[in-house]
Amino acid sequence: MTTRSVLNKCVFMTGDAGFIANRIISRLVDSNQILVYDNFRRDTLSNSEFPNHASLKIIKCDVLDYEKVLESMNGAN
Protein backbone atom coordinates (compact mmCIF):
# COMPACT_ATOMS: atom_id res chain seq x y z
CA MET A 1 0.00 0.00 0.00
CA THR A 2 1.34 3.42 -0.90
CA THR A 3 0.45 6.70 0.77
CA ARG A 4 -1.35 7.65 -2.45
CA SER A 5 -3.91 4.96 -1.72
CA VAL A 6 -4.69 6.47 1.70
CA LEU A 7 -7.05 9.34 0.88
CA ASN A 8 -9.85 10.99 2.83
CA LYS A 9 -9.40 8.71 5.84
CA CYS A 10 -9.24 9.32 9.55
CA VAL A 11 -5.89 7.79 10.48
CA PHE A 12 -5.17 6.96 14.13
CA MET A 13 -1.44 6.72 14.87
CA THR A 14 0.33 5.99 18.13
CA GLY A 15 3.87 7.04 18.98
CA ASP A 16 3.72 9.88 16.51
CA ALA A 17 5.86 12.54 18.12
CA GLY A 18 9.06 10.87 16.90
CA PHE A 19 11.15 11.32 13.76
CA ILE A 20 9.78 8.40 11.73
CA ALA A 21 6.20 9.35 12.51
CA ASN A 22 6.85 12.89 11.28
CA ARG A 23 7.84 11.46 7.89
CA ILE A 24 4.63 9.41 7.77
CA ILE A 25 2.53 12.40 8.82
CA SER A 26 4.14 14.54 6.12
CA ARG A 27 2.91 12.08 3.48
CA LEU A 28 -0.64 11.72 4.84
CA VAL A 29 -1.69 14.99 6.46
CA ASP A 30 -2.71 16.94 3.36
CA SER A 31 -5.25 14.36 2.18
CA ASN A 32 -6.39 12.77 5.47
CA GLN A 33 -7.41 13.56 9.02
CA ILE A 34 -4.60 12.40 11.35
CA LEU A 35 -5.08 11.59 15.04
CA VAL A 36 -1.71 11.59 16.81
CA TYR A 37 -1.68 9.69 20.12
CA ASP A 38 1.57 10.00 22.07
CA ASN A 39 3.00 10.71 25.51
CA PHE A 40 5.54 13.13 23.93
CA ARG A 41 8.59 11.79 25.78
CA ARG A 42 10.49 11.93 22.47
CA ASP A 43 9.01 14.98 20.86
CA THR A 44 10.07 16.02 17.39
CA LEU A 45 6.51 16.83 16.33
CA SER A 46 6.18 20.07 18.30
CA ASN A 47 9.11 21.62 16.44
CA SER A 48 7.99 20.43 13.02
CA GLU A 49 5.72 22.13 10.50
CA PHE A 50 2.71 20.03 11.55
CA PRO A 51 1.51 20.69 15.13
CA ASN A 52 -0.93 23.41 14.02
CA HIS A 53 -2.03 21.74 10.79
CA ALA A 54 -5.81 21.80 10.38
CA SER A 55 -5.89 18.07 9.54
CA LEU A 56 -3.91 17.00 12.61
CA LYS A 57 -5.34 16.38 16.06
CA ILE A 58 -2.91 15.72 18.91
CA ILE A 59 -3.93 13.53 21.84
CA LYS A 60 -1.29 13.68 24.57
CA CYS A 61 -1.73 10.48 26.54
CA ASP A 62 -0.01 7.19 27.30
CA VAL A 63 -0.80 4.16 25.15
CA LEU A 64 -1.08 2.10 28.35
CA ASP A 65 -4.34 3.93 29.16
CA TYR A 66 -6.55 1.36 27.45
CA GLU A 67 -9.85 3.22 27.89
CA LYS A 68 -8.39 6.46 26.51
CA VAL A 69 -6.96 4.61 23.50
CA LEU A 70 -10.35 3.08 22.70
CA GLU A 71 -12.09 6.42 23.13
CA SER A 72 -9.54 8.22 20.96
CA MET A 73 -9.78 5.64 18.16
CA ASN A 74 -13.51 6.17 17.80
CA GLY A 75 -14.28 7.17 14.22
CA ALA A 76 -10.85 6.31 12.82
CA ASN A 77 -10.52 4.13 9.72
N, C-alpha and C positions, 0 to 999 in steps of 0.2 A: 504494500500500500504506500503510495506517495502522498505528500502533503497536499498535492493538487486534488486528490480524491476526497479530502476532508474539507467540505464546504458547508457553510450554514448549519453548523452543529454547535452544541453546547458541550465543550470538552472539559472534563474534570481531571485535573492533574495534581498529584501529590509530589512534594519535594521539589517545588518549582522555583525556589529562590536561588538555586545554584546555577553554575555556568552552563551546563548541558541543557538544563530546562530553558534558559534564556534563548538558546539557539532554536529549540523547538517552538517556543512562544513566538519568536520572530517570524517563523514560517506559517503559523496558524492564525495569529491574532487579527490580521486584516480581513479575513473571510469567515471567522468563527467567533463565538462567545467563549472565552476562556475563564475557567474557575481555578484559581491557584490556591492550593491548600498546603500550607507549610508553617513550621514553627520559627523560621527565619534565623536559625542558628548560623547558617552559612548563607549570608545574604548578598547576592550580586544583583538581584532584581531591583532593589530600591535605587541603585545608582545607574540603572539602565534607562533606555528610552521608553520603557513600557509601563511603569507603575501607575501612570495617570491615563493610560489608553482607555478609551470609551468601551472597548470590547473585552476588557480585563477586569475581573473581580478578584480581589485578594481576600483570602480567609486565613487569618493568622491563628493557627491552632495546631495541636499535636496530633499526629496520625493515630496515636494510641487512644484517643478519645473516640471510641467506637460510635457512640450516639451522635456526636458532632459530625463525624465523617458521613454517616448515613443521611443526616439532615442536609448536609452541604451538597451531597451528590444528587439530591432530589431535582429532577428535571434535566439532568445531564444525559447526553447520548452515550 
